Amino acid sequence: MKSKIWLSPPHMGGTEDKFVREAFETNWIAPLGPNVNGFENDIAEYLGHGTHAAVLISGTAAIHLGLILLGVGDGDEVMCQSMTFSASANAIRYVNAVPVFVDSETDTWNMCPILLEEAINSRLAAGKKPKAILPVHLYGMPAKIEEIVAIGTKYGIPVIEDAAESLGSTVNGRSCGTFGKFGVLSFNGNKIITTSGGGALVSQDVEMVNKARFLASQARDEAPHYQHSQVGYNYRLSNLCAGVGRGQMEVLPLRLEARRANFDFYVAHLGTLPGITFLHEPQGYLSNRWLTTMMVNPEIAGCNRETLRLAFEKENIESRPVWKPMHRQPVFESFPAYTNGVSDKLFQDGLCLPSGSSLSKIDLERICNVVFEVMGK
Ligand SMILES: *Cc1c(COP(=O)(O)O)cnc(C)c1O
């Protein structure tokens, strides 16, 4: 059996264990400590634009706290991108709010601003003002975030950007996650950098970020005894995991470069095959290319994405269909959805290719050869 090629495995840079060892040597094994502060500073500095960061146990926890801080609660509606990983929508249910799903446009595969505005007007006509807008920068490709934030401003609805997949991506030089009221990052094991599990809530509003830290550490009021006037959460990232994060931040630019090089390799080798297309960046957009996605038009390619996925599997190569839209998920299909067929089509024909930053040229050639073989090239 040939060695396994994973979709997006962790990739340590070499200095992570130095920070973790420091934590051991100084006995900072307790949840908070210097690595937490250091990691938060690294993230804030990297994102720029006066951003502050609260590091948490997961990206999902960050979305949850963002919604709480915006006052989203029982029965409130949140406009949520349908084409996403379930975590975006799950957090909306944690606060007992109602996800209203919005379909994608074809330039970035993310929330369609035109459909979003139509959907908002439709909710307003029904007498219900949405409490938040939750777009996602899927697979690292920035959403039309300037347009979406402008719509949010026009209707007085705050935006939480799910940037879990897009650390390092920019629009006109500005980092994803810094456009909305809140941005959400993830350091899950499969993301561009990892703390083995973790996330961050970021914002330019330092008071809000402080409140996130407060809520994430059990909402302890200032008192010598334990005093609570709000429901709290145990969502803070540990000082050990934050040590891994500090090491990973040192290599983030290299990881970005490697993922973008994977994309370029795939385009150069597979991009001219009939029926195979890739998602290119609109003018001014930079994707971290967290995952390279490939569309397979079965009528032209003579095979479909599932044939390719199974052929990869046979060769011990992990690939995956693109996210199944939330409005098609059994757990969410009863919620309102504004659709245009784009996400259905992407799900039908889209395949995520192995995209780890540690892929070798030999790995990439092995992957491309599977496609050549299936397509008889
Ligand atoms: C990974 C991911 C999340 C959740 O992040 P976790 O850290 O795994 O909780 C949320 N949204 C999207 C789009 C993601 O890919």
The ligand as an ORCA input file, in Angstrom:
! r2SCAN-3c Opt
* xyz 0 1
  C     -13.289     24.671     11.244
  C     -14.447     25.565     11.036
  C     -15.200     26.092     12.101
  C     -15.055     25.635     13.505
  O     -13.842     25.723     14.047
  P     -13.428     24.692     15.217
  O     -12.176     25.297     15.734
  O     -13.229     23.359     14.582
  O     -14.530     24.702     16.215
  C     -16.192     26.997     11.831
  N     -16.475     27.360     10.573
  C     -15.817     26.865      9.529
  C     -16.188     27.331      8.172
  C     -14.793     25.939      9.709
  O     -14.155     25.412      8.659
*
